[in-house]
């Protein structure tokens, strides 16, 4: 190792040390919400095929548990994991330390207290009627203040960067960082603070939901892939010169695509038409991003077996492509009229959030945490269990719910079939989904145990026995057109 490499490694160690505790706090909070949200999601799923399950208490009825689960996963797991990953990556790519990290502890506390109050409010019966905005209005200010504190640190870290290059991962991180408060604040104002009237309410809600998935969770997942693939594989992103085109095209089209969720709704037809057209424009960035990622993986299949992060990144990118294809299909009026209000529409959002975003964050955690703690993952069995349940769960739920949603839609559009018969026919698939969600929850428990071992090692006298070593630090031959150098 020459002097330049030694200096670079020393710089990375200093950056990781500055980010250690804020990132551990955010990741730890995220995993706890992942377990709570997953448990609530499983309860809600069981109630669809076993209605008497936990029905004696109003707090655990389906109408409260289902939105509570969704909000716990979105704002608890999803946001905390994105904060942890985004802060660490911004510091790495900016080649500077994360300064005054103590304020991030305060921000993390405010954010998680706000989410906890919101979930309690939903379970207590104070939910609103708007998807992904169900938390009571009294938590809005808490969440926005906490988010502002976290966002300031990301912008500050970038502003004092020690490098002239700005990479694709940073584009997507910055974009997501500015798009969320815009979406959330407008959604809160137009639906809850100073509500618009009539058909404008579902229009705003559809715009918010589509934007949250497409302009927050998707960009964070893409930022992860753009960083980790070249970092671990030691090669530039394939066709990287097309990445700016994909970024701006994705941003522009997604901003107008929310109306596609309202096909057939009692709103002006131009809204759903505009949304559908915007969704089809997304074909270009999806193709470009697929060329970037799968082109980079070409010829490096062996890396999939040797790197946990690459495995999860591959799942994430497959989830991104599948969600995009399903999104295109749901923008076709004939198809949407058949499968509206079925498991297929739920599958589209689940693929974005879990199949694309969550798996990307799992891969990021397996890469980042050993570098922050100086330790290695203690149990290979738990890692294997997590990867296995994630792969199997995503595969089973994607295939099963796609078939079930199409069958459900065909039956709903047949006036000769009584609704009770449709419910009975779906009982098996609701049970199937519960099994799949239970399988994923087992993997999350394995992930939590390994996280506790690496974040709070039981054996304080030495490093626990390593089962999975850190990926090697690789210096790319062309840092001006790729990522992963930091």
N, C-alpha and C positions, 0 to 999 in steps of 0.2 A: 504494500500500500504506500503510494507516494505522499509527499507532504500536502498536496492539494486535496487528495482523498481524505487524509487525516483531518484536515481543517474542516472539510465538508461534513464529515461524520461528527466532529466535535460540535459543529453548529447545529446539526440535527438533534443531538443529545440535549443541547441547551434549549432548543425550541420545544422538544417533547417534555422536558422538565417544567417549563413554564406553563404548559397546557395540561399537565397531568391531572391535577385535582379538579379543575373545572370540567374537563372531559369525563373523568370518572364519575363525577356527580351527575352529569347529564345522562351518561349511559346507564348508570345505576338506576336513576329515576325512570328512564325509558323502559328498562327491563321489568321493573315492578309494575308499571302501567300495562306493559305487554301481557303479563300474567293475569292481572285483574281484568283487563279488557277481554282477553281470550276466554277467561272463565265466564264472564257475563255473556259473551257471544255464544258460548256453548250452551249456557242455560236458556238463552232465547231460542236457539236452534232446537233444543230438546222440546221446548214448549209447543213448537209447531207440529210435532208428531205425538206428543204426550201432553195434552193441554192441562192436565191436573198437576203437572210437575211444578212445585213451589207456587201454586196459585192461591194459597190461603192468605198470603201476605200481600198487601197492595204494593209494597216496595219491590216485590219480585215478580210482578205481572209482566207480560210480554211488552205491553205498551210503554213501560218504563225501562225495563232491562235492555231492550234492543237499542234504543237511542243512547242509553248510558254506555253500553258496550262500544258503540261506534265512536262516541266522543272520547272515551278513554283511550281507544286505540289511535284515533286521529291526533288528538291534542296532547295525550299523555305519552304514548310510545312514539308516534311519528314525529312530533315536534321536538321532543327531547333528543331523540336519536339524531335528527337533522342538525340540531344545535351542536351536539358533541362532534359530529363528523365535520360540519362546516367550519367551526372555530379551529379545529386541529388542521384541516387542510388549508385554510386561508393562511394560517401561520406558516405552514410548511412551504407553500408556493410563494409566499411573500418573503421567505428567508429571514423572518424576524420573530422575536419572542412574543408570546401573548402577555401583554403587560397589565398590571393591576388586576390580576385574576380574581381577587377577593370580591370585587363588585359583581362578578359573574355568579358567585355563590348567592348573593342577595337576589339577583335576577332569577336564578334557578328556583330559589325558595318561593318568590312571588309567583312565578309561572305555575309551579306545582300546587301551591295553595289555591290559586285561582281555579285550576283544573279540578282539584278535589272538591271545592265548593260547588263548582258547576255540576259535577257528577252527582253529588249529594242532592243538589236541587232537582235534577232530572228524576232521580229515584224517589224523591219526596213529593213528586207530582207538580213541579213548577216548570216543566218543560215548555218551550215554545213549539210552534207547529212547523218550523222551517228546518229542513234537512241540513245537518252539520252546523246549525246555529241553535240547537235545542237548549244549550245551557242558559240559565236565567241571566237577565240583563245586568245584574249586579256584579258579574265577574268580568264584564267586557273591559272596563278600565284597568283592572288588575292585569289582565293578559296583555293589553296593549302597552302598558308601562313596562312590564317585564320584557316584552319583545323588543321595545325600543332600547332598553339597556343592553340586551344581547346584540342587537343589530349595530349599535354604536361601536361595540368592541370589534365586530367584523370589519366595519368600514375603517376604523382607526388602524387596525392591523394592516389592512391593504394600503392605507395612505402612507405608512412609514416603512413600506417594503424596501428591501435591499436588492431588488432585481428590476430590470427594465421590462422583462417579458411579462405579458399577461396571457394566461392559458385558457383553453376552453372550459376547464373545470371552474375557473374563476368567473367566467361569463355566466355560467349556469348558477353558481352560488350567489353572485350579485343579483342576477335577475330574480331568483326565488326570494332573496332577502327583501327586495323592494316590492315584489308583487303580492306577498302575503298581507302586509298591513293595508295595502290598497284594497284588496279583495275583502278582507275582514271588516275594515272600517266602513266601506260602502255598504256591505251586506247588513251590518248592524244598524247603520243610520236609516237605510231605505226600507228595512223590514221591521225594525224594532223601535228605534228612537223617534223617527219621523216617518212612519210607514206610508209607502205609496198605496194607491188604491187599486182594487179590482185585479185585472189580469196582469198588471205590472208586478205583483208580488211573486207569482210563480216564475215570471221571466227573470227577475233579479235573483231569485233563489237558484234557478237552473244555471245562470251565469256564474254565481258564486261557487256552487258545487263543482261545476266543470273546471272552473279556473283553479280551485284549490287542488284538485287532482292533477290537472295538466300544467299548471304554472308554479306549483310548489313541489309536489312529490316527484313528478317526473324529472324536473331539472336536477333535483338533489341526487336522484339515482344515476342520471347521466353524468353528473360531475364525478361521482364515484368511479364509474366505468372509465371515463376519460383519464383519470389519474392512475388507477391501479393496474390496468392492462399494460401500458408501457412500462410502468414501474417494475412490475414483477417479470414480465416477459423480456425486458431489456431491448425493445425495438420500438420504433416510432408508430404512432397511430396511422393505419393505412388510409390513404386519400385524405390526409388531414387538411389539405387546402380547401376541402368542401365543408369543413366544420362550421365556419362562420355563416355560410348559406343556410345550413340546417338550423342553427341557433335562431337567426332572425326570422326565418320562415316559420319555425315552430312557435315562436312568440306571437307573431302577427296573426297566424291562423287560429291558434288556440283561444285568443282573446275574443274571437267572434263565434266560437263553436258551441257555446252553451245552449243556444236555441235548439240544437238538434235533439235535446232531451225532451222537447215539447211537441214532437210530431204527433198530430192528432189531438192535441190539447185545445181548449177553447181560447186560443190566442190568435192574433193576426198571422196568417199563413206565411208572410214574408219572414217572420222571426225564425220559424223552424227551417224554412228554406235557406236562409242565410247561414244558420248553424250547420245544416247538412253540407252546404257548399264549402264552408270553411273546413269542415272535417275532411272532405275529400282533398282539399289543398294540402293537408298534412301528409299525403302520400309521399311528397318530395322529401321533407325532412326525415321521415321514417326510413325511406330507402337509403338516404345518405348516411344516417346514423348506423343503420345495419351494415353498410359497406365499411364504415369506420371500424366498427367493433369486430364483426365476424371476419373481415379482411385481416385485422391484426391477429386474431386467433389462428388464422389459417397457417398450417405448418407447425403449430405449437400445441397440438392435441395432448401431448404428454404432460404439459403444464397443468391441465385440468385435474389430473390425478395427484399431482404433487403439491398443489396450492389450494387451500380451503377458500381463500379469497377469490381466486379465479373461478372456482366452482360456483360460488354464490353469485359472482358477477355474471357468469354465463346464464344461470337461472334468471337473473334479473333482466338481462337483455332479451331472452326468449319471452319472458313475461311482458316486456315492453312491446315486442312485435305482436304477440297474440292479442294484447289489449287494444293495440292500434287496429288490427284487422277486425276485431269485434266492434270497435267504435265505428269503423267505416261501414260495416254491415248494418249497424243500428241507425245509420244516417240514411239508409234506403227506406223509403216510405212503406213499400210493400212488405219488407222484412220486419220493420219496426211495428207495423200494425198487427203482426202475428205474435211477436214476442214481448210486446209491452206488458208490464206488470207481471213478468215471469222471472225465473231464476237467472235468465240470461242477462238482464240488465244489472242485477246484483253482481253477476260474475265479471262484467266489464270493470266495475269500480274495484272489485276485490283483486282482480289481476293487476290493476295499476298500483293499488296500495300495498298488497302483500306480495304478489308475484314479481313486481318490478321494484318498488321502493324498499319494502322490508327486507327482502333477500339481499339487496345491495348494502343495507346497513349492517346485516349480519356479517357479510364479507368484510366490510370496513372495520367492524369491531375486532374480528379475528386478526386483522393486520395491525391495527392501531394499539390495542391494549398491551400486547407484549412489549412494544416499544416504549410505552409510557411507564410501565411498571418495572422493566428490566427482568421480568420473569417470563416463563413460557407456559403454555396451556398444560395443565396438570394431567388431565384425563383424556386420553385418546378415545376411550369408549364413549364419553359424553359428547365429544366433538363429532364422532361418527354418528351417534344417535341423533344429534341435531341436524346434521347434513342429510341423513337418511330420511328422517321424518319430514323435513322441508321438501325434499325432492318428491317423495311419495305423496305427501299431502297435496302439493301443488298439482301434480299429475292427476291424481284421483279426482280432486275437486274440479279441475278444469274440464276434464273429459266428462265426468258424471253430470255436473251442473249444466254443461252445454247441451247434452242430450236431453236432460230433464227439462230444461227451459224450453227447448224446441217442442217437445212433446206436450208440455203444459200449454204453450201458446196455441198449438193446433187444436187442442181440446177446448180451450176457452173460446176459440172462434167457431166452434161447432155448436149451434144453438140447440141441437138435438141431445146434447150431453148435459145432464143435470150437474149443477155446480158441486153437489155433494159427491158425485162420482169422481170429479176432477180432484177434489180434496183427498179422497181415498187413494186415488192413483198416485198422488204425490207423496203419500206417507212414506213409502220406501225411500224416495229421494231425499226427503227431509231427514230421515234417519241416516242415510248415506252421508249427508253433509255433516251431521253431528259426529259421526265416526271420523270423518276427515278433520274436522276442527279439533276433536279430542286428540288425534294423532299429532297435529301441529302443537297443541298445548304441551304434550309430553316433551317434544323437542325444545320448547321454550323453558321448561323446568330444567332440562339438562344444560341449556345455555346459562341459566341463572346460577346453577351450582358451580359451573366452571368460572363464571364471572366472579363469584364470591371468592373462590380459591386464588384467582390471580390478582384481584383488587385488595383482598385482605388475607394474605397467605397465613395459613395456620402455623407453618414452620417458619418462624421469624429468624432462625439462625442461618438459614441458607436458602438457596434457590430450590424450589420444588423440582422433582425429577421431570425433565422435559420429554414431552411426547411429540410435540410439533414445534419445530424451530421456526424462528422468524425468517421470512423471505430475505434473500440477500439484497444488499444495496447495489443497485445497478446503475451505472452511468451511461446515458444514452449518447449515441454518436452524433445526433442532431438535435440539440436542445432547443433550437430556435423554432422548430416546427412540431414539437411534441411535448409530452409531459412526463412526469415521473422522475424528474431529476432531483427533486427536493426530498 
